[in-house]
């Protein structure tokens, strides 16, 4: 029964940490754009730059 004396305050501390993390995220605009991250895997990668001819020649 003594463990309840530890678990109740611990759960309240974890609840406070979760609520504060949520409000931190809201204040720092973490939830403003919810559509773009879902579409980013569908975007094509930019083309790789062509290698320089000076670097490709044997010396």
N, C-alpha and C positions, 0 to 999 in steps of 0.2 A: 504494500500500500504506500510505502514511502516513495516509490518511483513516480507516483502521480504528482508529488510535490516538485519533481524535476521536469516532468513532461509538460505540464500545463504552462509554466513560464517559458519553456523552450518553444512550445508551439506558438505562444504569443509573440516571441521574438522573431520567429520565422514568418509569421503573418505580417508583422510590422516591416520586415525586410522586403517581403514580396510587394506590399502596398507601396513602400517607398521606391522600389525599383520600377513599378508601374508608373508612378507619378513622375519619376525622373525621365522615363522614356517619353512620356507625353510632353513634358516641358522641353525636351531636346529634339522634338520633331521626329521621333522614331516611327510614328504611326501616320505620317502625313501622306506618303505615297505608297499605297498598298498594291497598285497595279503593275508598276514598272518591274519590281523584282520578279514577279511571276512570268513576265515576258522576256526577260534577259536571256534565259537559256535558248530561246527561239531565234535570237538575233545572230546574224552571221558574223564570223570573226573578220577583222580587217585583213586585207592581203598582206603577206609577209613582204618586207622590202627586198628588192633584188640585191644580190651580193655585188660588191664593187669588183670591176674587172682587174684593178691593180692588185687587190688582195688575193685573187684566185689564181694568178699566174705563178708558175714555179720559179724559184730563184736559183 
